């Protein structure tokens, strides 16, 4: 798995997270995946439907965090 680089705002370490599943309005379930700083409120997150691959979610979250555009 790709390394998570430090926070662009405070330079502290960042960590990967994933929330538990919840049911949407159409009976499907979704969850949130992302990366957040361990010290400041910096975070990037997004919703996925439960059918999405967990490894793919994690890799996408890390790539978006590391991109910093």
C-alpha positions in Angstrom: 0.0 0.0 0.0 1.1 3.5 -0.7 2.6 5.5 2.1 0.5 8.4 3.6 2.6 11.6 3.6 2.4 14.1 6.5 -0.3 16.8 6.8 0.2 19.7 4.4 -0.9 22.2 7.1 0.9 21.1 10.3 3.4 18.4 9.1 2.1 15.9 11.6 1.4 12.2 10.7 -1.9 11.3 9.0 -4.0 8.1 9.3 -6.4 6.2 7.2 -10.0 5.8 8.5 -13.2 4.1 7.5 -16.7 4.5 9.1 -19.2 1.8 9.7 -21.9 1.1 7.1 -25.2 3.0 7.1 -28.4 2.5 5.0 -29.2 5.1 2.4 -32.7 6.2 1.3 -32.9 3.5 -1.3 -32.1 0.6 0.9 -28.5 0.4 -0.2 -25.7 0.8 2.4 -22.7 3.1 2.2 -19.7 4.0 4.3 -17.1 6.8 4.5 -13.4 6.3 3.8 -10.6 8.9 4.1 -7.4 10.2 5.6 -7.1 12.6 8.5 -4.4 14.4 10.3 -3.6 13.1 13.8 -3.2 16.6 15.3 -5.2 19.2 13.3 -8.7 19.0 11.7 -7.4 18.4 8.1 -9.3 15.6 6.5 -10.3 14.2 3.1 -13.2 11.8 3.0 -15.9 10.4 0.6 -18.8 8.1 0.5 -18.8 4.6 -1.1 -21.5 2.2 -1.7 -20.9 -1.1 0.2 -20.2 -3.0 -3.0 -16.9 -1.1 -3.5 -13.6 -3.0 -2.8 -12.1 -1.9 0.6 -8.5 -1.9 -0.7 -9.6 0.3 -3.6 -11.3 2.7 -1.2 -8.1 3.0 0.9 -5.8 3.4 -2.0 -8.1 6.2 -3.5 -8.1 8.0 -0.1 -4.3 7.9 0.2 -3.8 9.0 -3.4 -6.2 12.0 -2.9 -4.5 13.0 0.4 -1.0 12.7 -1.1 -2.0 14.6 -4.3 -2.4 18.0 -2.5 -3.7 19.9 -5.5 
